[in-house]
Amino acid sequence: MGQLIAIIMKSLCLKVLTGILPFLLLSCMAKCQQGSFGEKGFHAPVFKRPINDERFITINGIKQWVSITGDDSSHPVILFLHGGPGSPLSPYADAIYGKWKKDFILVQWDQRGAGRTYGYDAPDELSPAFLRAHPLSIEQMVADGIELCEYIINRFGKKKVILFGTSWGSILGVKMAIKRPDLFYAYVGHSQVVNPSANLIYDYQKVYKMAKQANDHASAHILDSIGVPPYENPVNAGKLFRIIKKYEKKKATPAPAAWFTLSPEYDNEKDSMHRADGDDYSFVNYVGYKRLGVQPMDTINLLNDGLNFNIPAYFIQGEEDVLTPSEITKEYFDKVHAPKKKFILLPKAAHGFNQAVVDMQYTIMKKSVMPLIKD
């Protein structure tokens, strides 16, 4: 299985968090009014205080890694839903979103099957037997996200949180927002996934045309060899994704190199192994592997069950995004029903993050979402 781990492409998506000086309570009164930090929630804190808390929390029966940071406990909470699936933002969050801590409480969550959550009870080897015995399901992960939101609301004494999903996380975000709108002020989606099966066929055709126009015979040969999706082997999906990434890079402005530097606490062999194995485990579950008996998550189609929002919805899309193309996302957006909605198309931005994407995310949070908050 080591070969599978080596050749299956690592999914993109990066995001926020960590590092802030601990708050030293100097008086007994302050300690009493701060409240307890038990796993099941507690009395809301009275005093404004910085937050820097990273721990495993029991969510739907398993330990899941959650990181919470912010300069002021009275600020609104943003829950980030990372992409992949299996590509946690926790190790990179502070580099990308660290400046947001002055305005928000930032919550990073290593989803079921990803990062430290995967590593908590990881097998010695990512084997076919483990894959078959531990399937991932969207329904389970949506339930995880909802339970986490309830925990956050109880812990910080909030009425609701802001929900942000990127790429794979945008699937969870839409389903969470539609199922439990009472938990959220608004949904912000980036690189919104709509229908993975249709997306992948569209992606193949689009990038094949690009390769032909560029006389890129090597990429065209690979695309010919794997054929049009869907694929029974995740290796073929990985090959397609690598070519997509190659062409996205040609026209998009790259992210700052510093964003790809691991936070020190995650820069170790154990965490690196768990991130890699969790990425492979989640990716195989996402695209399926017929020979191993792993079924793909190919029943997702938000055009069927993701249209009716009871909260404001904002969509940020890169103009150079091939993996989740703007044509499909815009078609979905046009059919969405929401009290308020907005579609933002950013030039020189692809599927992942760059500075323009993160700046626009911040603008939406401050100018559009913050006025909705009444904690």
N, C-alpha and C positions, 0 to 999 in steps of 0.2 A: 504493500500500500504506500510505501515510501515514494514509489515512482508516481503514483496518483497525486500525492501531495506536491511533488516537484513540478508536475506539468499542468495541473489545473490552475488556470489563471486566477490571480488574486484580485477580487473585486475592489473598485475604487470607492471612495467617500471618506472624507475627513471631517472632524469638528472640535469641540470645546472643553476647557476646564483646568482645574487644580491650582495649587500653590497660593497660599495667603497666610499671613502671620497669624498664629493662634491668638484668640482673644483671652486675655488674662483677667479673670473676675477677681476684683480686689476686696470685695466686701461680702460678708455672709448674706446680706439682704439680696445682693445681686444674684448670688448663687441660688437662693431660694426661688427668686422670681424667674430665673432662666428657664426652668422646666426640665423635665427628664427626656433623655434621648433613647428611650427603649424602642425595640424593634416594632412594636405594635402601635407606635405613635404616642402622643402625650399632650399635656397642656401646652398651648401656644406660648412662645416666649413673649415676655412683656417688654423688655428692653431691646432696642435696636442693637444688633451685634453682627460681626462678620461670621460667615459660615465657611468651614473647610472640613468636610466630613466625607470619608470614603470608607465603605464597609460592604459586607455581604448582608443582604436582606432576604428573608424568606418570602418568596413570591410564588404562590400556587404550588407549594410543596418542595421547592428547590431553592438553594442559595444562589442569589443573583447579585452581581457587583454593581453598586450604585455610587456615584461620586456627586457631591453637592457642594458648590462654592458660590460665594457672593459676598460683597462688602457690607451688606445691610439686610438683616433678616426681614425687614418690613417691605422689601422690594417684591415685585411680581416674579413668579416662577416660570421658567421655560423648561419644558421637557424635550430633550433632543432624541429623536429616533434615528439611529445611524443606518447606513446603507449596507450593502453586501448582497444577501444577508451574510452576517459573520464578520463584518469589518467595523469593529468598535472605534468610536471617536475618542474615548477616554485618554489614550496615550498622547494625542495630539491637540487636545481641546484647549489647553492653556495657550499654546502658540497661536491658535486661530481665533479663539473667542475670549481670551483673557481680559481684554479691555471692556468687555460687556459686564464684567462683575460689578462695576460701579453703578449699574442701572438695574441689574436682574440677579435673581438666584438661578444658577445654571445647573441643570440636572443631566448628567451623563449616565447612561444605562447600558451595560454590556448585556445584550439580549440573550435569551436562551440559545445556547449553541455558539456563543461568541466570546472571545477574549477570556477574561477571568471567570466569567460565569461558566463557560465551557471547561476551563481549567480546574474548577473547584472539585469536580468529580470525573476528571478526564481519564480515559483508558490509557494504558501504556502505549498502545498502538491504535491508530485510527484504522480499524479493520473492517472488512465487509460485514462480519457478524455484528459489530457495534452499530454500523450504519443501519442495518436491517432492524435491529432491536430498539433503536432510538430515533424514530422518525420525528421530523419537525412538522408542525402544522400551523397555518396562519391563524386558525381559531384559537389555538393554545397561546400563541404569542400575542394576539390581541387581548386575550384575557389577562395575560401577564401585565401588559401595558396599562390596562384599566385598574388592576389591583395596585400597581405602583402609583398611579395618579391618586387613588384614594388614600394611600399611605402619605404621599407628599402633602395633600390638602390637610389631612389630619395633623400631621407633624408640625406644619408651619402656620396652622390656623387660617388658611386661605379659603376663599370661596371657590375659586377655580384656578386652573393653570393655563398657560399658553402652550399649544402643541405644535412642534416643528418636526417635519419628517423629510428626509432626503433620500432619493432613489428607492431602494427596497423599503426604507423606513417610511416613505410616503404611502405605501400600501397599508401598512399598519396604521399610519396616521389617519387616513381617510376612514378606515373601518372603525377605529376607536372613536373618532369624532361623530360619526353617524350613529354608532351604537349608544354612546353616552355623551350627548352634547351638554348635559348638565355639568360636566366636569371641566369644560373648556371655554375660555373667552373667545378663542379664534383658532383656526388651523392655518398654518403656513406650510406650503409644500414646495419643495425644490427638486427639479429633475423628476417630476411626477411620473410614476409608472401607472399605466392605465390597463393594458392587456398584454402581459409578457409574451404570450404566444404570437399575437399579431405584431407586437413590437419587434420581435426577433426576426420575423420574416421580412418586415419592412426594412430593418437594419441591414440584413443580408443584401437585399436588392439595392439599397442605397450605396452601401460601401463597395459592392461589386462594380457598380457604375463608376464610382470614384476611381477605383483601381484601374479600370479599363481606360478612362479618360487620362489618367496619369501615366499610362504605359507601365504600370506596376505589375510586371508579369509574375513576380514571386507571390504577391498577395492574391492575384487572380487565380494562380495555380492552387493555392491553399483553399481558396473559396470553392473552386471547382471540385477539389478532392473531398471536401466535407459535405457539399451539397446544401440545399435549402433546409432550414430548420423545419420541424423540431429534430432534436438529436437524441439518440439512445445512449450515447456516451458523452459525459460532461467534458471530456478532452476536446471534442469538436466545438462545443460551445466556447470553451476557453480560447481556442484558435480564432474563432470569429471575434470574440471580445478584444483580443489583442490587436487585431487589424482595425477594429472600430476605434480603439484608443489611439492608434497610430495616426489615423486620419483626423480625429478630433484635435490632436496636438498641432496639426499643420496650420490651423487658422485661429486657434484660441490663445489668449494671453495666459501664460502659465501662472500657477500660484507661487508665492514667495518660497524660496528653498527652505527657509526657517520653519515653515509649517510642517515639514516632514521630519523634523527632529523629535525623537521620542522624549517625553518627560522622563526625568532621571529615574523615578520609581518604577517605570515600565521598561526601562532599558536594561534587561537582563535575559539570560538564556531561557529561564522558565516561562516568563511571560511571552517571549518571542515564539517559543514552541507552541504555546496554547493559542496564541493569535493565529499562527499558521495552520494548525490542525483544525481550529474552530472555523476558520475561513473555508477550508476544504470541506469539512463536514457540512457546513451550512450551504455551500455552493452545490454540492452533490444533491442535497435534499431539494434545493431550489429547481435545478434543471433535470434531476432524475438520472438514474443509471440502471438501464433495463437489465443488464447482465447480473447486477448485484441485487436486483429485486427492489430497488429504491424508486418510488413513484415521484414524478415531478409535481411541483405546485403549479399545474397548468390550468387550474379552474378559475384563476383570477381574471375578472373582467369588470372594472369599475363602471363601465358603461351600462352594466346590468344592475349593479347594486351599490353604486357609490355616487349617486347623483343628488340626493336630497339632504343638504346640510341645514341644520337649524342654528348654525353659528356662522360668522363671517369666514370666508375662505380666500386665501391669497396664494397665487401660484407664481413662482419665479423660475424662469426657463432660460437656459443658454441657447443662443441662436445657432451655435456650432455643436450642439448636443446631437450626436448621432444615436447613442444608445437609447435615449428616451426622446425621440425627435419632437420638435415643437409642433409639427403638423398634427400628430396624434394627441399631444397634450392639449393643444388649442381646441381641437374637436371635442374633447372631453369637457374642458372648461366651459365652452359655449352651451353645453347641455346641463351643467350643474345649476341647481337651484339653491340659493343661499340668501340670507338677509342682506348681505353685502359681499361682493366678490371682485377680484382684480387679477388681471393677468399681466405679468411684466416679462418682456422678452429682452434679454441682455446681449448686445453684440460682443464678439470676442470671448464669449464664455461657452464652455463645452459641458460635459456631464458632471464633472467635479467642481470643486471650489476654486475661485481665484479672488483677488481683492474686490473686484466689482460685484461679485456674487455676495460676498460676506457684507460688504457695505450696503447693498440693497436689502439684504435680510435685516440688518440693523435699522435701516430707514423704515421698513415696514413695521417692525416691532415698536419703534418709538412713535411714529406719526400716525399709524393706522390702528395698531392693537392697544397701545397704552391708554388712549382715551376711552376704551371700552371697559377698563378695569375699575372695579369698585369694591376692593377688599375692605 
